[in-house]
Protein backbone atom coordinates (compact mmCIF):
# COMPACT_ATOMS: atom_id res chain seq x y z
CA UNK A 1 0.00 0.00 0.00
CA UNK A 2 1.37 3.41 -0.97
CA UNK A 3 1.30 6.37 1.38
CA UNK A 4 -1.35 8.00 -0.84
CA UNK A 5 -3.58 4.92 -0.55
CA UNK A 6 -3.06 4.84 3.22
CA UNK A 7 -3.96 8.54 3.46
CA UNK A 8 -7.14 7.98 1.41
CA UNK A 9 -8.25 5.25 3.81
CA UNK A 10 -7.20 7.22 6.89
CA UNK A 11 -9.29 10.25 5.92
CA UNK A 12 -12.37 8.02 6.04
CA UNK A 13 -11.92 8.04 9.83
CA UNK A 14 -12.27 11.82 9.70
CA UNK A 15 -15.66 11.24 8.06
CA UNK A 16 -16.73 8.34 10.24
CA UNK A 17 -15.97 9.92 13.61
CA UNK A 18 -18.26 12.98 13.23
CA UNK A 19 -20.96 10.64 11.89
CA UNK A 20 -20.72 8.66 15.13
CA UNK A 21 -20.74 11.88 17.15
CA UNK A 22 -23.83 13.18 15.37
CA UNK A 23 -25.68 9.86 15.79
CA UNK A 24 -24.84 9.84 19.51
CA UNK A 25 -26.09 13.41 19.69
CA UNK A 26 -29.41 12.50 18.09
CA UNK A 27 -29.86 9.41 20.29
CA UNK A 28 -29.25 11.49 23.43
CA UNK A 29 -30.61 14.80 22.12
CA UNK A 30 -33.19 15.36 24.88
CA UNK A 31 -30.55 14.71 27.53
CA UNK A 32 -27.88 17.03 26.09
CA UNK A 33 -27.30 20.57 27.28
CA UNK A 34 -27.52 23.37 24.75
CA UNK A 35 -23.75 23.37 24.14
CA UNK A 36 -23.61 19.74 23.09
CA UNK A 37 -26.77 20.04 21.00
CA UNK A 38 -24.91 22.70 19.05
CA UNK A 39 -21.82 20.48 18.80
CA UNK A 40 -24.01 17.70 17.33
CA UNK A 41 -25.29 19.98 14.55
CA UNK A 42 -21.76 21.24 13.91
CA UNK A 43 -20.59 17.66 13.36
CA UNK A 44 -23.43 17.08 10.88
CA UNK A 45 -22.43 20.22 8.96
CA UNK A 46 -18.82 19.03 8.81
CA UNK A 47 -19.95 15.62 7.53
CA UNK A 48 -21.97 17.25 4.73
CA UNK A 49 -19.07 19.50 3.71
CA UNK A 50 -16.69 16.53 3.77
CA UNK A 51 -19.00 14.53 1.50
CA UNK A 52 -19.36 17.51 -0.84
CA UNK A 53 -15.57 17.86 -1.06
CA UNK A 54 -15.16 14.16 -1.84
CA UNK A 55 -17.75 14.42 -4.62
CA UNK A 56 -15.97 17.47 -6.05
CA UNK A 57 -12.70 15.56 -5.84
CA UNK A 58 -14.00 12.95 -8.28
CA UNK A 59 -14.48 15.69 -10.88
CA UNK A 60 -11.05 17.26 -10.40
CA UNK A 61 -9.95 19.98 -7.98
CA UNK A 62 -11.94 20.19 -4.74
CA UNK A 63 -10.16 23.09 -3.01
CA UNK A 64 -13.32 25.19 -3.24
CA UNK A 65 -14.71 22.77 -0.67
CA UNK A 66 -12.16 24.16 1.81
CA UNK A 67 -13.52 27.66 1.20
CA UNK A 68 -17.12 26.59 1.89
CA UNK A 69 -15.91 24.58 4.89
CA UNK A 70 -14.17 27.67 6.31
CA UNK A 71 -17.19 29.92 5.72
CA UNK A 72 -19.69 27.49 7.25
CA UNK A 73 -17.50 26.62 10.24
CA UNK A 74 -16.75 30.25 11.09
CA UNK A 75 -20.41 31.29 10.70
CA UNK A 76 -21.70 28.43 12.88
CA UNK A 77 -19.21 29.13 15.66
CA UNK A 78 -19.89 32.88 15.60
CA UNK A 79 -23.67 32.33 15.77
CA UNK A 80 -23.29 29.78 18.55
CA UNK A 81 -21.00 31.97 20.66
CA UNK A 82 -23.15 35.07 20.42
CA UNK A 83 -26.37 33.09 20.89
CA UNK A 84 -25.36 30.91 23.85
CA UNK A 85 -21.92 31.75 25.26
CA UNK A 86 -21.22 35.46 25.16
CA UNK A 87 -23.23 37.90 27.25
CA UNK A 88 -21.85 41.21 25.97
CA UNK A 89 -22.24 42.43 22.37
CA UNK A 90 -18.49 42.66 21.58
CA UNK A 91 -18.89 44.82 18.44
CA UNK A 92 -15.19 44.51 17.55
CA UNK A 93 -15.56 40.72 17.37
CA UNK A 94 -18.62 41.12 15.14
CA UNK A 95 -16.63 43.50 12.93
CA UNK A 96 -13.83 40.94 12.72
CA UNK A 97 -16.31 38.23 11.75
CA UNK A 98 -17.99 40.46 9.14
CA UNK A 99 -14.64 41.31 7.56
CA UNK A 100 -13.63 37.65 7.50
CA UNK A 101 -17.01 36.65 6.06
CA UNK A 102 -16.66 39.16 3.21
CA UNK A 103 -13.11 38.00 2.51
CA UNK A 104 -14.03 34.31 2.29
CA UNK A 105 -17.07 35.04 0.09
CA UNK A 106 -14.74 37.05 -2.17
CA UNK A 107 -12.36 34.07 -2.34
CA UNK A 108 -15.25 31.80 -3.34
CA UNK A 109 -16.38 34.19 -6.09
CA UNK A 110 -12.92 34.53 -7.68
CA UNK A 111 -11.95 30.86 -7.26
CA UNK A 112 -10.68 29.31 -10.50
CA UNK A 113 -10.29 25.54 -10.22
CA UNK A 114 -8.28 25.49 -13.46
CA UNK A 115 -5.62 27.88 -12.19
CA UNK A 116 -3.98 26.32 -9.13
CA UNK A 117 -0.74 28.19 -9.77
CA UNK A 118 -2.58 31.35 -8.78
CA UNK A 119 -4.36 29.84 -5.81
CA UNK A 120 -3.71 32.15 -2.87
CA UNK A 121 -6.43 31.60 -0.31
CA UNK A 122 -6.05 32.25 3.39
CA UNK A 123 -9.69 31.43 4.13
CA UNK A 124 -8.90 28.63 6.58
CA UNK A 125 -6.36 30.80 8.42
CA UNK A 126 -8.99 33.54 8.75
CA UNK A 127 -11.58 31.01 9.90
CA UNK A 128 -9.22 29.59 12.56
CA UNK A 129 -8.25 33.06 13.75
CA UNK A 130 -11.86 34.19 14.23
CA UNK A 131 -12.75 31.05 16.22
CA UNK A 132 -9.66 31.45 18.42
CA UNK A 133 -10.72 35.06 19.12
CA UNK A 134 -14.26 33.88 19.99
CA UNK A 135 -12.94 31.29 22.44
CA UNK A 136 -10.52 33.77 24.03
CA UNK A 137 -13.31 36.37 24.30
CA UNK A 138 -15.51 33.86 26.11
CA UNK A 139 -12.75 32.94 28.58
CA UNK A 140 -11.93 36.62 29.17
CA UNK A 141 -15.58 37.44 29.75
CA UNK A 142 -16.18 34.58 32.19
CA UNK A 143 -12.95 35.08 34.12
CA UNK A 144 -13.94 38.69 34.72
CA UNK A 145 -17.27 37.69 36.30
CA UNK A 146 -16.04 34.42 37.88
CA UNK A 147 -18.84 32.48 36.27
CA UNK A 148 -18.61 29.54 33.90
CA UNK A 149 -19.22 25.82 33.64
CA UNK A 150 -16.00 23.80 33.74
CA UNK A 151 -17.15 21.75 30.72
CA UNK A 152 -17.48 24.94 28.68
CA UNK A 153 -14.03 26.11 29.78
CA UNK A 154 -12.58 22.76 28.76
CA UNK A 155 -14.36 22.87 25.40
CA UNK A 156 -13.03 26.37 24.74
CA UNK A 157 -9.51 25.28 25.70
CA UNK A 158 -9.75 22.42 23.18
CA UNK A 159 -11.07 24.83 20.52
CA UNK A 160 -8.15 27.21 21.10
CA UNK A 161 -5.64 24.35 20.88
CA UNK A 162 -7.18 22.74 17.78
CA UNK A 163 -7.68 25.91 15.77
CA UNK A 164 -4.25 27.26 16.78
CA UNK A 165 -2.66 24.07 15.41
CA UNK A 166 -4.83 24.38 12.31
CA UNK A 167 -3.76 27.98 11.84
CA UNK A 168 -0.08 27.00 12.00
CA UNK A 169 -0.68 24.18 9.49
CA UNK A 170 -2.52 26.40 7.01
CA UNK A 171 -0.21 29.42 7.10
CA UNK A 172 2.15 27.78 4.52
CA UNK A 173 -0.81 26.17 2.71
CA UNK A 174 -0.46 28.21 -0.48
CA UNK A 175 3.24 27.36 -0.77
CA UNK A 176 2.68 23.65 -0.16
CA UNK A 177 -0.33 23.25 -2.46
CA UNK A 178 1.52 24.89 -5.36
CA UNK A 179 4.63 22.81 -4.87
CA UNK A 180 4.98 19.68 -7.01
CA UNK A 181 6.22 17.27 -4.37
CA UNK A 182 5.10 14.65 -1.88
CA UNK A 183 4.95 17.23 0.91
CA UNK A 184 1.25 17.74 0.21
CA UNK A 185 0.41 14.22 1.35
CA UNK A 186 2.28 14.63 4.65
CA UNK A 187 0.54 17.97 5.11
CA UNK A 188 -2.91 16.43 4.68
CA UNK A 189 -1.92 13.51 6.91
CA UNK A 190 -1.00 15.93 9.70
CA UNK A 191 -4.25 17.82 9.25
CA UNK A 192 -6.21 14.55 9.24
CA UNK A 193 -4.68 13.47 12.55
CA UNK A 194 -5.58 16.75 14.28
CA UNK A 195 -9.12 16.68 12.83
CA UNK A 196 -9.61 13.07 13.94
CA UNK A 197 -8.46 13.92 17.48
CA UNK A 198 -10.77 16.96 17.55
CA UNK A 199 -13.80 15.03 16.31
CA UNK A 200 -13.00 12.20 18.74
CA UNK A 201 -13.03 14.66 21.63
CA UNK A 202 -16.32 16.20 20.50
CA UNK A 203 -17.87 12.73 20.11
CA UNK A 204 -16.68 11.71 23.58
CA UNK A 205 -17.94 15.01 25.00
CA UNK A 206 -21.42 14.42 23.52
CA UNK A 207 -21.53 10.87 24.88
CA UNK A 208 -20.35 11.97 28.33
CA UNK A 209 -22.76 14.92 28.51
CA UNK A 210 -25.73 12.79 27.45
CA UNK A 211 -24.84 10.15 30.05
CA UNK A 212 -24.34 12.75 32.80
CA UNK A 213 -27.61 14.57 32.06
CA UNK A 214 -29.54 11.28 32.16
CA UNK A 215 -28.18 10.65 35.67
CA UNK A 216 -29.35 14.04 36.93
CA UNK A 217 -32.69 14.17 38.81
CA UNK A 218 -35.61 14.66 36.39
CA UNK A 219 -33.09 15.22 33.56
CA UNK A 220 -32.23 18.68 34.91
CA UNK A 221 -29.65 20.61 32.91
C-alpha positions in Angstrom: 0.0 0.0 0.0 1.4 3.4 -1.0 1.3 6.4 1.4 -1.3 8.0 -0.8 -3.6 4.9 -0.6 -3.1 4.8 3.2 -4.0 8.5 3.5 -7.1 8.0 1.4 -8.3 5.3 3.8 -7.2 7.2 6.9 -9.3 10.3 5.9 -12.4 8.0 6.0 -11.9 8.0 9.8 -12.3 11.8 9.7 -15.7 11.2 8.1 -16.7 8.3 10.2 -16.0 9.9 13.6 -18.3 13.0 13.2 -21.0 10.6 11.9 -20.7 8.7 15.1 -20.7 11.9 17.1 -23.8 13.2 15.4 -25.7 9.9 15.8 -24.8 9.8 19.5 -26.1 13.4 19.7 -29.4 12.5 18.1 -29.9 9.4 20.3 -29.2 11.5 23.4 -30.6 14.8 22.1 -33.2 15.4 24.9 -30.5 14.7 27.5 -27.9 17.0 26.1 -27.3 20.6 27.3 -27.5 23.4 24.7 -23.7 23.4 24.1 -23.6 19.7 23.1 -26.8 20.0 21.0 -24.9 22.7 19.1 -21.8 20.5 18.8 -24.0 17.7 17.3 -25.3 20.0 14.6 -21.8 21.2 13.9 -20.6 17.7 13.4 -23.4 17.1 10.9 -22.4 20.2 9.0 -18.8 19.0 8.8 -20.0 15.6 7.5 -22.0 17.2 4.7 -19.1 19.5 3.7 -16.7 16.5 3.8 -19.0 14.5 1.5 -19.4 17.5 -0.8 -15.6 17.9 -1.1 -15.2 14.2 -1.8 -17.7 14.4 -4.6 -16.0 17.5 -6.1 -12.7 15.6 -5.8 -14.0 13.0 -8.3 -14.5 15.7 -10.9 -11.1 17.3 -10.4 -10.0 20.0 -8.0 -11.9 20.2 -4.7 -10.2 23.1 -3.0 -13.3 25.2 -3.2 -14.7 22.8 -0.7 -12.2 24.2 1.8 -13.5 27.7 1.2 -17.1 26.6 1.9 -15.9 24.6 4.9 -14.2 27.7 6.3 -17.2 29.9 5.7 -19.7 27.5 7.2 -17.5 26.6 10.2 -16.8 30.3 11.1 -20.4 31.3 10.7 -21.7 28.4 12.9 -19.2 29.1 15.7 -19.9 32.9 15.6 -23.7 32.3 15.8 -23.3 29.8 18.5 -21.0 32.0 20.7 -23.1 35.1 20.4 -26.4 33.1 20.9 -25.4 30.9 23.8 -21.9 31.7 25.3 -21.2 35.5 25.2 -23.2 37.9 27.3 -21.9 41.2 26.0 -22.2 42.4 22.4 -18.5 42.7 21.6 -18.9 44.8 18.4 -15.2 44.5 17.5 -15.6 40.7 17.4 -18.6 41.1 15.1 -16.6 43.5 12.9 -13.8 40.9 12.7 -16.3 38.2 11.7 -18.0 40.5 9.1 -14.6 41.3 7.6 -13.6 37.6 7.5 -17.0 36.7 6.1 -16.7 39.2 3.2 -13.1 38.0 2.5 -14.0 34.3 2.3 -17.1 35.0 0.1 -14.7 37.0 -2.2 -12.4 34.1 -2.3 -15.2 31.8 -3.3 -16.4 34.2 -6.1 -12.9 34.5 -7.7 -12.0 30.9 -7.3 -10.7 29.3 -10.5 -10.3 25.5 -10.2 -8.3 25.5 -13.5 -5.6 27.9 -12.2 -4.0 26.3 -9.1 -0.7 28.2 -9.8 -2.6 31.4 -8.8 -4.4 29.8 -5.8 -3.7 32.2 -2.9 -6.4 31.6 -0.3 -6.0 32.3 3.4 -9.7 31.4 4.1 -8.9 28.6 6.6 -6.4 30.8 8.4 -9.0 33.5 8.7 -11.6 31.0 9.9 -9.2 29.6 12.6 -8.2 33.1 13.7 -11.9 34.2 14.2 -12.8 31.1 16.2 -9.7 31.5 18.4 -10.7 35.1 19.1 -14.3 33.9 20.0 -12.9 31.3 22.4 -10.5 33.8 24.0 -13.3 36.4 24.3 -15.5 33.9 26.1 -12.8 32.9 28.6 -11.9 36.6 29.2 -15.6 37.4 29.7 -16.2 34.6 32.2 -12.9 35.1 34.1 -13.9 38.7 34.7 -17.3 37.7 36.3 -16.0 34.4 37.9 -18.8 32.5 36.3 -18.6 29.5 33.9 -19.2 25.8 33.6 -16.0 23.8 33.7 -17.2 21.7 30.7 -17.5 24.9 28.7 -14.0 26.1 29.8 -12.6 22.8 28.8 -14.4 22.9 25.4 -13.0 26.4 24.7 -9.5 25.3 25.7 -9.8 22.4 23.2 -11.1 24.8 20.5 -8.2 27.2 21.1 -5.6 24.3 20.9 -7.2 22.7 17.8 -7.7 25.9 15.8 -4.3 27.3 16.8 -2.7 24.1 15.4 -4.8 24.4 12.3 -3.8 28.0 11.8 -0.1 27.0 12.0 -0.7 24.2 9.5 -2.5 26.4 7.0 -0.2 29.4 7.1 2.1 27.8 4.5 -0.8 26.2 2.7 -0.5 28.2 -0.5 3.2 27.4 -0.8 2.7 23.6 -0.2 -0.3 23.3 -2.5 1.5 24.9 -5.4 4.6 22.8 -4.9 5.0 19.7 -7.0 6.2 17.3 -4.4 5.1 14.6 -1.9 4.9 17.2 0.9 1.2 17.7 0.2 0.4 14.2 1.4 2.3 14.6 4.7 0.5 18.0 5.1 -2.9 16.4 4.7 -1.9 13.5 6.9 -1.0 15.9 9.7 -4.3 17.8 9.3 -6.2 14.5 9.2 -4.7 13.5 12.6 -5.6 16.8 14.3 -9.1 16.7 12.8 -9.6 13.1 13.9 -8.5 13.9 17.5 -10.8 17.0 17.6 -13.8 15.0 16.3 -13.0 12.2 18.7 -13.0 14.7 21.6 -16.3 16.2 20.5 -17.9 12.7 20.1 -16.7 11.7 23.6 -17.9 15.0 25.0 -21.4 14.4 23.5 -21.5 10.9 24.9 -20.3 12.0 28.3 -22.8 14.9 28.5 -25.7 12.8 27.4 -24.8 10.2 30.1 -24.3 12.8 32.8 -27.6 14.6 32.1 -29.5 11.3 32.2 -28.2 10.6 35.7 -29.4 14.0 36.9 -32.7 14.2 38.8 -35.6 14.7 36.4 -33.1 15.2 33.6 -32.2 18.7 34.9 -29.6 20.6 32.9 
